[in-house]
Structure formats: C-alpha cells, structure tokens
Amino acid sequence: MPCPFGIRSAAHQLERQGAWASSYRAVLQRCGEEPWNMQVAIHKHMEGFVITNPCCSDAVQQWNDEHPELSIQAGHVIMELNGFSDYSNMREQLRSASTLNLLMSTVRDADQEKAFQVHLKREGLFAALDALVVKVHSVPGDCGAEACSICHEDMDGAENHGGGCCVRLPCGHHFHELCVKKWLVTGKHRCPLCNGHLDLQ
C-alpha cells in the first residue's frame, strides 16, 4: 500500500520583486523517518538552494504527479523553506523537518546559475567516466595488478576495503573504481600510471 505523503497544495504568486509568473509554493509532508532525498546545490554565500535532481525524492515525485502545472524541476530554486531564507536554518530544516513549506522560483540569479552549471558539468563528467572505465572482477589474477597505484591497497577484495570494484582504463591499467574516479574528477584526465590522455568530453 503506497505511503500517504499528505502533500498539500498551495499555489501562490510571489509579490516580492514583482516576480509573479516565476514563483510558486509547495508543501510536502514526509512519511515517517524516511529521508527527503532532495539533491540540491548549496553554498553559504548563495541565496537559496538549487534543485539538481528532483527524481530521487518520493515526496517531490508525488507532488509533481498531483500538480504537473507546478512541478518541481531541476534548476528550480528553493528561496524559502519553512519561513527561513538563510543558509544555516534552511539546511537544518531540510535535514530534520517533517514538513517542507517551499517557496520556489523558476528563475536563477547569476550565482545560482553558476552553481547549477557546475552541477551539470560534474554530472556529465561522471557519465563520461562510467562510459570510460570497464569493471572487472577483483579476484586473484583478474585485475592484472596486485595493488591500486593511487591508494596502494590490494586490488583483490576491493569492495571490502572501500575502494569499490576493480576497473580498467582504455590503456589497460587497473585501479579501484572510487580511487580512479576521484583522481579523474579532480581534473587529472590522464592515467596515473602511464600518463596517457583520457577523453572525458
């Protein structure tokens, strides 16, 4: 039986700064102790939280199903949360509140746009990484290497040590998945061993 989220709708036009057509309000009720799973881009010097992936939240998905004309989408900005508009209180409410009264904006300012574009770039990079590496079994003899040259831990039983599975780059060198992805995400688009260039475009 689906869990009732008790989501209440209250669509309002925002009078502040004359942004009538760009804002709406949504009220979400969490079911039990389940996390909100709302993925957002935040920065303590930026106004609001930018929604990056609304699909992870069951409450948001139900809101969108019931209110398609006011659906919460990636790139929309939480400008106010349970009456708070400052970074610390909004973050605390998102972490602990059982009800979210959201004042949303469909328009991003320069800082919010920058945060959203950084997120999109990282998502594209992770997608390129997933397409680049090949997962292999981390059992003796399969990885072709005794230790990950990034963390220097054994390749065998990679899942147990926290590095994730063993992966192979196009050049043929093997690493822990989490280790090499962290290496590549930080801007080093070359193999840690042979320095071969890796196309992540």
N, C-alpha and C positions, 0 to 999 in steps of 0.2 A: 504494500500500500504506500503510495507516494507520501512523502512528508509534507504537511501543510506549512508553508513558509509564512503564512499570514501577511502576505505582501499587500500593503495598502497604497493606492494611487492617489497622488495629489499633484496635478499639473499646475504650475504657476508660471506667470510671465515675470521676468526679473526687471524691476524698475531701475535698479541701480545702474548708472552709466548708460541708461537708455537702451540696454541690450535686450529688448523684448523678445525678439524672434530667436535668439541664440541660446536660451536657457530653459531649463525645466527642473522639476523637483520629483524625486522618487524616495519612497520609504520602504526599506527592506527589513524583514524580521528573520533573524537566524533561527534555525531549528536546532534546539539542544545546544551541545557544546561543539558542534561542527565548525571548523574554521571558515572564514569568509572566502578564502582563496581568491581574493581580488588582487590581481597583479597590476601594480602601479609604478610609475616613475616619479620619484620624490627627491627633493633637495631642500635643505633647511633654509636656503636663501631664495627659493622659488615659491610663488603663490600657488596654492592648490596642489592636487595630486593628479597626474595624467594617467588615465586608464590605458594599459598596454595590452591586456588580454582579458576581456570580459568572459570568455568562454569557459574559464576554469571555475567560475563561481556558479553553483546551482541556484543561489538566490537571484543573481543577476539574470541568469538564463530564464528563470520563471517570470521575472519582471518583463523581460523582452518578449516572451511568448504572449503575455497578457496585455502588453502595451507596446505593440510594434511601432506606433507613431511616436513613442518616446523611448525608444530602445537605447540602452547604454552601450556605446560602441567604443572600440579602440580609438584613442585620440581625444575622446571627451575628457573634460577636466572636472574633478570634484573641487568646487570652490568653497564649499562649506559643508561640514559634517557634524551633525547633531548640535548645530548652533556655533561651532568653533570654526575659525578660519586660520588659526595659527598652526604651524608645523607640528609642535610638540603635542598639543591636545588632539589634533586630527589623527596623528599617528597612534596615540593611545586609544582613541575611540575605535579606530579600525582594528586594533588588536583585541580589545576587551568588550566592546559594547555588543549587546544582543539585538539592538535595533539601530539601523542606519538611516538617518534622515539626510538625504543628499541633495545639495543644490548643485546641479550640473550645468556646465557650459559646453557648447559645441564649438566654441571659438578659443583658440590658443594664442597667448601672447608670445613675444619673442623667446623668453626663457623656457616656456612650456613647449614651444615648437622645437627648440634645440634639444630638450630632454627626450621628446618623442622621437626625433630623428636619430639620436644616439641609440635609443632602444631598437629602432628598425634596423640600424646598421649592425648591431650586435646579433639580432635575430637572423639577419642574412648571413652573417659570418658563421653562426652556429649551424645553419642549414648547409653552408658550403663545407664545413668541417665534417658533418655527418656523411656527406656525399664523397668526401675525400678519403676518409680512413676506412679500412676493412677490418672488421672484428675477426679475431682468431681465437681458438681455444687456448686457455692458459694452463696447459698441462705439459709435463716434461717433453721437450723435443719439438713441440708445435710452434712455439713463438720464435724460435731461431735466435734467442738471446737469453742469457742467464739472468740479467738484471736490467731494469729500466735505467737508461743513462741520464734521466732527468732527476729521479728521486733516489736512484741507486738501490732500490729494494728489489727483491726477487720478482721475476716475471711470473713464475709458477705460483698459482693461487692468488692472482692479482686481486680478485674480488674480496678476498679475506683481509687484505692489508689496507683496503680503502681506495685503491687507485682505479677501481673499475676493471673492466676486462682488458685483455691484451689486444692492441690494434696494430695494423701495418700501414705505413705510409706508401705512396706510389714508388718511392725509391727503394722500398724493400725493408727498411728498418722498422723495428718493433719497439713499442712503448706502452706504458699503462695509458688507457684511454683518457682518464681525467688529467693525467700529467701532461700529455702532449696537447690536449685541447687548451689547457690553461696556458701553455707555452705559446701556442699559435694565436690565441685570443689577445694576448698582450702586445701583439704587433710583430712578433718574430715569425715571419712567413717563410721560414726555412727549416729544413730538417736539423735537429740538434746535433746529429752525428756527422752527416756528410755536407751540410750547409746547402743542400740542393733547394732551389726555389720551389715553393708550393703555390699554385694558383688558387686563390680563395675568392676570386671575383665572381 
